[in-house]
């Protein structure tokens, strides 16, 4: 296994921490991670795309190296507002989101279409009335009092054991994880364990996504998806244990201009598992957007 590229350098942009590739590419891109993730989830994909987009991966409020929000708001709407502020800073960009980050990006693209050149969603956490085991556990963690108890109990489990268990769920093949990336994740978990806001950020974000599953009316995420005008690419791993692959077809029907790609060898984090494959599909979408062509199925 070749050594992976180092994580991109970061800086504070307003009230969030952002990791960016070197400037110079013709367009901008913003990358939004999922629950319990961080900007570093996008390192390898950003490397694959650095010649076509200058990438900016955000640590959502309270995640990664971003501080806790002053108001303690970890809702999807609050995360979307943080992404909008970053987009206003870098300018209109191609927007990428995974899992919770996918839900956040749908809200951004629906509410601020002038800031989004294209939308790439990787296993987006859109409302599903038949959630899998992983989302059920998220719902338990989001339950008042129970969530705090679960977070406290988890801290008693060694970081290495927690990360190995997490990766075994989100990757299709745990053996494919590079040892360096696994070691980095364990070290990051240990750092997070020492942060006073880490538990609240995790629980608050979990509660935020669960709330979206039960939202009704015009603000429901499926109705928001129907409002998105940006060309959209949906990438879903067939071995996703968190978001049902069947939801990919529903998502493909929800957006106006959309192409669906199902990856047979990927799980929940295709951008980490098969970054070159995801990059090839993203390049195609970016090229189509530049030429003014809507994505076609297939």
Phi, psi and omega in degrees: 000127177290151178295134179287160178292150176294157176294146183291148181295151183237164177204163175278131173240102187066238184256013178230156177268135185227134175255132186229148171279164181301143179292159176132339177290157186292337182224171181253155173216146177237135186240132186235120185280175181262188181299132181068010178262193181199174180304329182294346175298340186257002187309310186289321177293320178299325177294319180294333186253004190294344178276342181251335177220142167278115187268143177228109180258122183270140162271112180301156182311126180085350180256162178052234180258010177278138178289166175294144177293144183300327183268359179068019183269113179246022180292164176300321179297320179292319176297319179298322178297322178295320178293321178299318179298322177292318178297322177295332178283316185269341183098172181309137189213163170281129189251130180240137177215143178239132174056239175307320178299331176293318177297318178301315182294327176298316178298318180296311183295326179286323185271332182228065186300332182291346181263352188244113180282319175205166184228122176243118183246124180249111184046057183294141180275074177268152188307132181223121181283352177238065184293156179275181185302318181302307178299328176297320177293323176298317179298321178296318179294335182274351182290133179308139181071310179298320180300315179295323179294317179298315180299319179295319179293321181298325181296341179280345180273133180307142182304320181300318180293319179295317181292319178299319179294319180295313181296326179296335179273316188275338176265145175291324183225103182301331181293343181276352180290127179292135181305326179295315179296322178294316179297318178299319181294322179293316178297321178293321179297320178297321178295317180297325181299335181271358181270129183295336183263358188300315181296316180296322180295317180294312181294316181298318179291323177297316178296325180297316182287325177297321178301325180293329181295336184248007180286140179241171176083197187296336182274357176302139186298328178293322177290326175295320178301321181293340180274344186294127180262340184291143172305134190235138175240127177247123179244129183222132176279135180292343180255025178292121181265357183253311178252124183300130177305333179298335180290340180298320180294320177296319179297321181296335178274342187277327185269155185287308181242105191214147169230136180253131177235120176257126184254116186294333185256013186245159176251233187274342186234063185303328181293338175267325184282313183226065185300327181292322179293314179297319180298321180298318179291321179294320177301319180298315180295316180298319178296316179298320180295319180297324181275353180081019180262137175285145177293140179254151179302144175091000000 
